[in-house]
Amino acid sequence: MSASKIPWCDKTWSPFTGCNHCSPGCDHCYAKVLCWRFAVKWKLPAKNPFAVTWHQDWFDRPDFGKPCRVFVGPMTDLFHPDVSTELLDMVLKKIAYYKEHTFIVLTKRPELMEDKIYGVMGENFSRELGGGDYLPNLWFGVSVCAQDEIWKISKLMEITAAKRFVSFEPLLGRIQPTPEMKKLDWIIAGGETGPGARECDTAWISRLAEFGQENKIPFFFKGWGSRQKSRPWTLPRQFPKRKDDGK
């Protein structure tokens, strides 16, 4: 658990580290760089520090403090094939326990979400999807960096969740909004940051901001990216509200 430099959340929580390339948006993955850099300190596999790895000590000691927005798994993808049902259950139960906080999960693999979250029935109350139940403090989102990944939104919309959102970051091309996008609860967009960052056309982000405004969807502008640092950040930064308590 740590305070976050990611502007759309207050804190990050990393019970897992590790992933693998599955999208053009992964080309300059910051998580991979950090895992290799801190492999020894974080006790990661020597052969491949970016293999999916469970951290029991990081899982056990979250200090969330006052009600806040928590990004779960910034160093991994919770719906990676190597994340077991049992470990995912442990994360879900902790999220359910800390009901005063909002937990935000972002994936590049929405095609695996339904089976991993709701496809396994049992004693875990967070999987009681048969009656339409879901965790009211858990938001699900997908990463989309270009038009050829727009199918991920369709998969996301098949999932029952308190809030569903899309992160268009790093945005690498123009997005043509689809009718399904009108059902989103939140849109995040931004250019790529860090070494080797690819340019993001301001018109691409402006179109998404306009779409959000037209359809009354909160829009969060994360930034133009490293290639556009001198340009003013004039677009809005909005959050959706929680239905249960207005947060």
C-alpha positions in Angstrom: 0.0 0.0 0.0 1.3 3.4 -0.9 0.2 6.9 -1.8 -0.3 7.2 -5.5 1.1 9.5 -8.2 -1.7 8.3 -10.5 -4.1 11.2 -10.4 -7.3 9.2 -10.6 -6.7 7.3 -7.4 -5.5 8.1 -3.9 -3.6 4.9 -3.1 -2.3 1.8 -4.8 -2.4 -1.8 -3.5 -0.2 -4.5 -5.1 -0.9 -8.0 -3.8 0.5 -9.3 -7.1 3.3 -8.2 -9.4 4.0 -9.5 -12.9 2.3 -9.8 -16.3 3.2 -10.2 -20.0 2.8 -8.3 -23.2 -0.7 -8.5 -24.7 -1.3 -5.0 -26.3 0.5 -2.2 -28.1 -0.1 -0.3 -24.9 2.3 -2.7 -23.2 5.3 -1.7 -25.3 6.8 0.6 -22.7 5.4 -1.0 -19.5 6.6 0.8 -16.4 5.7 -2.2 -14.2 8.0 -4.5 -16.1 10.9 -2.0 -15.7 10.3 -1.7 -12.0 10.1 -5.5 -11.4 13.5 -6.0 -13.1 15.0 -3.1 -11.2 13.8 -4.2 -7.8 13.9 -8.0 -8.4 16.1 -8.8 -5.5 14.5 -6.3 -3.0 11.0 -7.6 -3.9 12.1 -11.3 -3.9 11.0 -11.9 -7.4 11.9 -14.9 -9.6 15.4 -14.6 -10.7 14.8 -16.1 -14.2 11.8 -13.8 -14.9 11.1 -11.1 -12.4 8.0 -10.1 -14.3 6.4 -13.5 -13.8 3.1 -13.3 -11.9 4.1 -13.4 -8.2 1.9 -13.2 -5.1 3.2 -11.0 -2.2 1.6 -12.2 1.1 3.2 -9.4 3.1 1.9 -6.7 0.8 -1.5 -8.3 0.9 -1.6 -8.5 4.7 -0.6 -4.9 5.6 -2.7 -2.4 3.7 -3.2 0.9 5.6 -6.1 2.5 3.7 -6.8 5.2 6.3 -9.8 7.4 5.6 -12.2 6.5 2.8 -10.3 6.7 -0.5 -10.0 5.4 -4.0 -7.6 2.4 -4.2 -6.1 1.2 -7.5 -5.7 -2.6 -7.1 -2.8 -4.3 -9.0 -0.9 -1.4 -10.6 2.0 -3.8 -11.1 0.0 -6.6 -12.6 -3.3 -7.6 -14.3 -5.7 -9.3 -11.8 -7.3 -11.2 -14.6 -4.0 -12.6 -16.0 -4.3 -16.4 -16.7 -1.7 -17.1 -14.0 -3.7 -15.5 -11.2 -5.5 -18.4 -9.5 -9.1 -18.4 -8.4 -8.1 -18.9 -4.8 -5.8 -15.9 -4.7 -8.3 -13.7 -6.5 -10.9 -14.8 -3.8 -8.6 -13.4 -1.1 -8.4 -10.1 -2.8 -12.2 -9.9 -3.3 -12.9 -10.8 0.3 -10.6 -8.0 1.5 -12.3 -5.5 -0.8 -15.7 -6.6 0.6 -14.4 -6.1 4.1 -13.2 -2.6 3.5 -16.6 -1.4 2.2 -16.0 2.3 3.0 -13.2 2.4 0.3 -13.6 2.4 -3.5 -11.4 -0.2 -5.2 -10.6 0.2 -8.9 -9.5 -2.7 -11.0 -8.1 -2.2 -14.5 -7.5 -5.0 -17.0 -6.3 -5.6 -20.5 -8.0 -9.0 -20.5 -11.8 -8.5 -20.2 -12.4 -11.8 -22.0 -11.3 -13.6 -18.8 -13.3 -11.5 -16.3 -16.6 -13.3 -16.2 -15.1 -16.8 -15.5 -12.6 -15.5 -13.0 -15.0 -13.4 -11.0 -18.4 -15.0 -11.4 -17.8 -18.4 -13.1 -16.8 -20.1 -9.8 -19.6 -20.5 -7.3 -19.0 -21.5 -3.7 -18.8 -19.9 -0.2 -17.3 -16.6 -1.4 -20.2 -14.1 -1.1 -18.5 -11.9 -3.7 -19.3 -14.4 -6.4 -23.1 -14.5 -5.8 -23.9 -13.2 -9.3 -26.8 -15.5 -9.7 -29.1 -13.1 -7.8 -27.6 -10.0 -9.4 -25.4 -9.3 -6.4 -22.0 -7.5 -6.8 -19.6 -5.7 -4.6 -20.8 -2.1 -4.4 -17.3 -0.6 -3.8 -15.6 -2.4 -6.7 -15.2 -0.7 -10.1 -14.1 -2.6 -13.2 -12.3 -1.0 -16.1 -10.5 -2.0 -19.4 -7.5 -0.5 -21.1 -8.1 0.5 -24.7 -5.3 2.2 -26.7 -6.6 2.1 -30.2 -9.7 1.4 -32.3 -8.8 -2.3 -32.9 -9.1 -2.9 -29.1 -12.6 -1.4 -28.9 -14.1 -5.0 -28.6 -12.9 -5.0 -25.0 -15.6 -2.5 -24.1 -18.3 -5.1 -25.3 -16.8 -7.7 -23.0 -16.7 -5.2 -20.1 -20.4 -4.4 -20.6 -21.3 -8.0 -20.1 -20.0 -7.8 -16.5 -22.3 -6.8 -13.7 -20.4 -4.2 -11.6 -21.0 -1.1 -9.5 -19.2 1.0 -12.0 -17.6 0.2 -15.4 -15.1 2.4 -17.1 -12.5 2.6 -19.9 -9.0 3.9 -19.7 -7.8 5.2 -23.1 -4.2 5.4 -22.0 -1.8 5.4 -23.6 -4.0 6.6 -26.4 -2.3 5.7 -29.6 -5.0 6.5 -32.2 -8.3 8.0 -32.9 -11.3 6.3 -31.2 -14.6 6.1 -33.0 -17.2 5.9 -30.1 -19.6 3.0 -30.2 -23.3 2.9 -28.9 -22.2 0.7 -26.1 -19.9 3.4 -24.8 -22.9 5.5 -23.8 -23.5 3.0 -21.0 -20.1 3.7 -19.4 -19.8 5.2 -15.9 -16.4 6.8 -16.5 -13.9 7.6 -19.2 -10.2 8.2 -18.6 -7.9 9.4 -21.4 -4.3 10.4 -21.7 -1.1 10.3 -23.8 1.8 8.0 -23.2 4.5 9.0 -20.6 8.1 7.9 -20.0 11.0 7.0 -22.2 10.1 6.3 -25.8 6.6 7.8 -25.4 4.5 7.9 -28.6 2.7 11.1 -29.6 -0.9 11.6 -28.8 -2.9 13.8 -31.1 -4.9 16.4 -29.0 -7.9 15.8 -31.3 -8.1 12.2 -30.2 -8.6 13.2 -26.5 -10.8 16.1 -27.3 -13.2 13.8 -29.2 -13.5 11.5 -26.1 -14.0 14.5 -23.9 -16.8 15.7 -26.1 -18.4 12.2 -26.2 -18.4 12.2 -22.4 -20.0 15.6 -22.2 -22.6 14.7 -24.8 -23.6 11.6 -22.9 -23.1 12.9 -19.3 -20.3 10.5 -18.6 -17.6 11.8 -16.2 -14.4 12.4 -18.1 -11.0 12.3 -16.5 -8.2 13.9 -18.4 -4.9 12.4 -17.3 -2.6 14.4 -19.5 -1.2 14.8 -23.0 1.8 12.6 -22.3 5.5 13.2 -22.4 5.5 14.4 -26.0 3.1 17.3 -25.2 4.4 18.6 -21.8 4.3 22.2 -22.8 0.6 22.2 -23.7 -1.7 23.4 -21.0 -4.0 20.9 -19.3 -7.4 22.6 -19.8 -9.7 19.6 -20.0 -11.8 18.6 -16.9 -11.0 15.9 -14.4 -14.2 14.2 -13.2 -15.0 11.2 -11.0 -18.2 9.1 -10.9 -20.1 9.0 -7.6 -20.7 5.9 -5.6 -24.4 5.1 -5.5 -24.4 3.8 -1.9 -23.1 6.9 -0.2 -22.6 9.6 -2.8 -18.8 9.4 -2.7 
